[in-house]
Amino acid sequence: MLTALHHVQVACPAGSEDALRAFYAGVLGMTEVAKPAALAARGGAWFRSGGAEIHCGVDADFRPARKAHPGLLTTDLDALAAACEAAGHDVEWDPHFPGHRRLYVADPPKAPSGGSPRACEG
């Protein structure tokens, strides 16, 4: 039986690793995780926060996803929004999730992932 979600894989264009690190580690405060040697040559980057990971994998035929996205929880949504905006990322507040405060964060301009992260306070 399943016990938890280990990671979410999102696609990214080749050469976007620096922008991914600036966003996921720099802005969101996630820790970069070393990829196994057999996978590191493929490019991309992996990040962890708590027990969950986001794996950004290079897709040679990359096209940003329209609906797919990682959903992240934070203890301070306002501080996260401010950090994202200060780093130049667009933030869109979403009132359509009853019982939750939620926002969308635009992906790094040089590294659009498979879907813009959504964050909820919780």
C-alpha positions in Angstrom: 0.0 0.0 0.0 1.1 3.6 -0.6 2.3 5.5 2.4 3.3 8.9 1.0 4.2 10.9 -2.1 7.9 10.8 -2.8 8.3 13.2 -5.7 6.7 15.0 -8.6 8.4 15.1 -11.9 8.1 18.3 -14.0 9.6 18.8 -17.4 12.0 21.7 -18.2 14.0 22.8 -21.2 17.7 22.0 -21.6 20.1 24.5 -20.1 17.6 25.7 -17.5 19.3 24.3 -14.4 20.6 27.7 -13.1 17.2 29.3 -13.3 15.6 26.2 -11.6 18.2 26.4 -8.7 17.5 30.1 -8.3 13.8 29.5 -8.1 13.4 26.2 -6.2 16.4 26.6 -3.8 16.8 30.4 -3.8 13.2 31.6 -3.7 11.2 28.6 -2.4 14.0 27.5 0.1 14.1 23.9 -1.1 17.4 21.9 -0.8 19.0 20.6 -4.0 19.4 16.9 -4.0 22.3 15.2 -5.9 21.0 13.1 -8.7 22.3 9.6 -9.1 25.3 9.5 -11.4 23.4 7.5 -14.0 20.8 10.2 -14.2 22.9 13.3 -13.7 24.2 13.3 -17.3 20.6 13.9 -18.5 20.6 17.4 -17.0 17.8 18.8 -14.8 17.8 19.1 -11.1 16.1 17.6 -8.0 14.9 19.5 -5.0 13.6 18.5 -1.5 11.6 20.1 1.3 10.5 17.9 4.2 9.8 14.4 2.8 8.8 15.5 -0.7 10.8 16.2 -3.8 10.4 18.0 -7.1 12.4 16.4 -9.9 12.9 18.8 -12.9 13.8 16.6 -15.9 15.0 17.9 -19.2 12.7 17.2 -22.1 14.3 17.7 -25.5 10.8 18.4 -27.0 9.8 20.6 -24.1 6.4 22.3 -24.1 5.0 23.9 -20.9 2.1 22.0 -19.4 -1.2 23.9 -19.2 -2.7 22.3 -16.1 -0.1 19.9 -14.5 1.6 21.4 -11.4 3.1 20.6 -8.1 1.0 21.7 -5.1 3.0 23.0 -2.2 2.1 23.8 1.4 3.6 26.7 3.4 3.1 28.0 6.9 3.3 31.6 5.7 1.7 32.2 2.3 2.1 36.0 2.4 5.8 35.7 3.1 6.2 33.2 0.2 4.3 35.5 -2.1 6.5 38.5 -1.1 9.7 36.4 -1.7 8.4 35.3 -5.1 7.5 38.8 -6.2 10.8 40.2 -4.9 12.6 37.7 -7.1 10.6 38.9 -10.1 8.1 36.0 -10.3 4.5 36.8 -11.0 2.0 35.7 -8.3 -1.7 35.2 -8.9 -4.0 34.8 -5.9 -6.7 32.1 -6.5 -10.0 32.4 -4.5 -11.5 29.3 -6.1 -10.4 26.7 -3.6 -12.9 26.9 -0.7 -11.4 26.7 2.8 -7.9 27.5 1.6 -5.8 30.5 0.7 -4.0 29.7 -2.5 -1.8 31.3 -5.1 0.0 30.4 -8.4 3.6 31.3 -8.9 4.9 31.8 -12.4 7.8 29.6 -13.3 11.3 31.0 -13.9 11.2 32.8 -17.3 14.3 30.9 -18.4 13.1 27.6 -17.1 9.3 27.1 -17.4 8.6 23.8 -15.8 5.8 21.4 -16.6 3.5 23.5 -14.6 3.5 26.6 -12.4 3.7 25.7 -8.7 0.6 26.3 -6.6 1.0 27.0 -2.9 -1.5 26.7 -0.1 -1.3 27.8 3.5 -1.6 24.9 5.8 
